[in-house]
Amino acid sequence: MREMDVCWDILPKVSRSFALAIRLLPRPLSGQTMLAYLIYRLIDTVEDSHAPLALKRRLFASLLGALARESGDGAESLRVRELMLSKIDCTYERELIERLPEVAAAFYAQPPEVRAVTLRWGREMARGMLSFQRRPIRTFADQSKYAHYVAGVVGYMFNDLLYLNRIISKELRDQLRGRARRFGLALQKVNILRDVAHDVPKRRYYWPVRVMERYELDYETLLVRENRAKAMAVLREEVDDAMQYLQAGIQYVTALPKEELGVRLFCLIPLFMAVESYLACVNNADVFDGEKTVKITRQQVGEIVLRSNLLGREDTRLVEWFETRMGAVRAGVRAMETEAVAQAVPARSR
């Protein structure tokens, strides 16, 4: 199908890391997951824009409405494409928006139950994103709720697709729902962590305000070089909060059928990339430098892919690998705590 080929071509332009893993999934799950990702990326593009709240609400309704008909309507998807292009600012997502008619056509070729699951969680994502347009993220609980709408619902969606494709049973689907959500949160929180120096200048505020206030910081002062010691204390708390969600990732993977290696690899690769990304951020002041990007190396990615393939069916060794790398993250956090005490970073009482 020509439209599916177009969608596959767009994918690496909007997410290289996702494109790396998704082709490991069996068909037709791989295509269904890819289309859901592109649709959710369109929703995310609207949220990231500087459009006013009323316009974002209109764009969400138009986009999801165009995908919720009983059959595809090329004229409607063209109308929504032109509306989005004319109303929001975008950079590398522009080609994705331009190709909305192809995305919609490929989406309508999917089974009705697959479309229903994708749209169910897409609506939840859009609704949640809108709810955070008018209120700041004050606490880690707020941050987790925001991450739920951005990534937790993606975990739900993928879990549902596994069931619809008969990869997991209904009982296992229900068992894994909580882990799927927390796994999604772990992946989102690492993005929130490492992208802060690039998000703040764009007025994208995802770090908890009250945590920064304990160290006499706010978004105007967080990235100021003279405040590095205080900012590092906030970073320590960010890492400490996020680590609890990573455990759900390995628990999710090891509960999946061992014979479904492609599905396991699709989950393992981003999980271990996230662990290594957390480790790269620990005690790293570059997180606050907008001229630098904290990320893992291509060599590390290659090693993760290779090792995931080797150990993908061996739960005991997977858990050992996971705990070893998490141990390195924990050790880094302890080192940050020791350094904070030595520097006597002033903090307000909780």
Residue, then its C-alpha position, 0 to 999 in steps of 0.5 A: m500500500r503506497e500510503m503505508d510506504v509514505c508513513w514508514d518513510i516519515l517515521p525516522k524523520v520524526s523519531r530516529s529512536f522509535a524507528l530503530a525498534i518498531r520494525l522489530l515488531p511482527r506484522p501487522l502490529s508494526g504498522q498499527t503501532m507506527l500509525a498510532y505513533l504518527i497520529y500521537r505525534l500530530i497531537d503532540t505537535v499541536e500541544d507543543s505549538h504556541a497556539p492559544l488554548a481555544l485553537k488547540r482545542r479546535l485542532f484536536a477536535s478536527l484531527l481526531g474527528a477526521l480519523a473517527r468516521e466510519s470510512g476515510d474522507g480524503a477531502e476532510s483530511l486535506r482540510v485538516r492538513e491545511l488548517m494545521l499548516s496555517k495555524i501552528d508553528c512546526t519544524y521537522e514535523r511539517e512533513l508529517i502534517e503535509r502527509l496527513p492525507e496518507v496517514a489517514a488513508a493508511f489508518y482507515a485501512q486498519p481493522p475497526e477495533v485497531r482504529a478504535v483503540t488508537l483513537r480512544w487513547g488519542r482522545e485521552m492524550a488530547r484531553g489531558m494535554l489540554s488540561f495542563q495548558r492552564r495549570p503549571i506542574r507544581t509537584f512530582a504528582d503533577q509531572s506524573k499525571y502529565a507524563h501519563y497523558v503523553a506516554g502512559v496512554v501510549g503504554y495502554m494503547f500498545n498493550d491493547l494492540l498486543y491483545l488484539n493481535r493475539i500476542i497476549s491473552k485478555e488476562l495478561r493484558d489486564q495484568l500488565r496495564g499498570r506496568a505498561r503505564r508506568f513503563g511509559l512514564a519512565l520513558q517520558k520522564v527521561n525526556i523531561l529530564r534531559d531536555v530541560a535546557h532546550d524546553v525552558p527557553k521555549r516556555r515548556y515547563y515540565w519540572p515541578v515548581r515546588v521542588m525548584e522553590r525548595y532550592e530558591l529557584d524558578y524557571e527564570t533562574l534554573l539555567v543560570r550558571e551561577n545557580r548550578a549547585k542548586a540546580m544539581a540538587v533539583l536534578r538529583e530529585e528529578v532522577d530519584d523520582a523517575m527511577q521508581y518507574l523504570q522497574a515497571g519496564i523490566q517487569y513488563v518485558t519479562a511478563l511477555p511471551k518468550e517466543e515473541l522476541g520482536v515484541r520483547l526487543f521493541c520494549l527492551i531497546p528503549l528501556f535500556m536506552a532510558v536507563e543509560s540516558y538517566l545515567a548520562c544525566v546523573n551528576n552532569a551539569d551539561v543538562f542545564d547547558g542549552e548549547k549541549t545535548v545530553k544523550i547516549t552514544r551510538q556505540q551504546v545504542g549498538e551495544i544495547v541492540l546487540r545485547s537485547n538480541l542475545l538476552g531477549r528470551e533469558d529473563t534471569r539474565l535480563v534482570e541481572w543486566f537491568e539491576t547492574r545498570m540501575g545500580a550504577v544510576r543509584a550510585g550516581v545519585r548517592a554521589m550527588e547527595t554526598e556532594a550536595v551535603a559537602q557544598a551545603v546547598p540551602a534547601r527549604s524544609r519540605 
